[in-house]
Amino acid sequence: MFKRGFGCGPSMPFFKKLDYDRAAGLYDLLDGSGLPYEEAARKIATVFQKHNVHTLLDMACGTGNFTIPLYRQGYQILGVDFHKGMLTEARRKALATHARIPFRQGDMCRDYFGQFDGITCMFNAIGHLTPREFNDALWQFNLQLRKKGILVFDIFNFSWLRDHFTYTTFMDQAGKSVGAWFVRFNHNALDERSKVMRVHQHTFVQQNRLLSHYKEEWDMQTYELRELETLLHLNGFDVLHVWGDYSTKKGFEEFKNDKSRSITLVAQKNG
Ligand SMILES: C[S@@+](CC[C@H](N)C(=O)[O-])C[C@H]1O[C@@H](n2cnc3c(N)ncnc32)[C@H](O)[C@@H]1O
């Protein structure tokens, strides 16, 4: 199943994971706030309608930002995430919005949660997996989808990243929310051989004149479209549609290899 030639090269021998339990309290402030969850849920629902999708697994659901809009689109949905801290936030928000969604802890590379018409794994979750883990996850997704079930996921587009990579330090978040000032600096590296981006982030949060500093370092696996197509094919999926970037203004755009930062794939189990 695993395609030879993938994997971290010698310059990046270890694949570093982000501890989302530590980051859970800041996730919505720093990452979740700018993402077009509502638009994405509406767009993906149009695809699901065509393929008779009623039951959904939202894998790597995080704090439930995408699970809740999908639930509101009328799906019977289960949210699963690896990190307990993210699930605590998800449950709290579901309760507050009267969304009757079960959330469970699990690993997308190993765990089985039942049979579903569709699986979503959105907003850079796949990038946290090594290529071998991703291959295992695709196999698990296949097992959990009914015949002709639909899988939707996204990932950074290596072709775009290689040509537009920022090697200098930059600020990607700054502002004030719920009485706290926050600012985040990034200094990232891209290993072109393994296609792994190593993210270094320093986040400062000031509340009541008390300054906290969080330092995170983790890896993001990126892919080219043809690699994803091969992996999907090897794991029993046909690609139905490829979208590019998503934004709150425009929703999903069509994919263009040199212009799209992200690749969003809609795939169908071919058995
Ligand atoms: C960038 S967040 C995306 C969260 C959510 N989908 C959203 O759009 O807000 C990535 C999520 O992937 C989860 N994750 C990472 N590895 C995982 C794994 N092996 N199995 C399940 N979830 C995982 C993390 O805990 C985190 O919540």
The ligand as a Gaussian input file, in Angstrom:
#p B3LYP/6-31G(d) Opt

LIG

0 1
 C       -5.814000      21.754000      12.523000
 S       -6.835000      20.886000      13.654000
 C       -8.351000      20.779000      12.732000
 C       -9.521000      20.603000      13.637000
 C      -10.890000      20.695000      12.997000
 N      -11.076000      19.752000      11.901000
 C      -11.164000      22.108000      12.521000
 O      -11.353000      22.275000      11.323000
 O      -11.180000      23.033000      13.333000
 C       -6.183000      19.246000      13.517000
 C       -6.846000      18.250000      14.459000
 O       -6.369000      16.940000      14.122000
 C       -6.357000      16.175000      15.311000
 N       -5.525000      14.976000      15.087000
 C       -4.200000      14.924000      14.841000
 N       -3.798000      13.656000      14.680000
 C       -4.907000      12.876000      14.811000
 C       -5.143000      11.471000      14.739000
 N       -4.168000      10.613000      14.509000
 N       -6.408000      11.021000      14.913000
 C       -7.430000      11.883000      15.161000
 N       -7.261000      13.229000      15.242000
 C       -6.020000      13.721000      15.068000
 C       -5.800000      17.145000      16.337000
 O       -6.067000      16.736000      17.657000
 C       -6.534000      18.429000      15.936000
 O       -7.723000      18.590000      16.667000

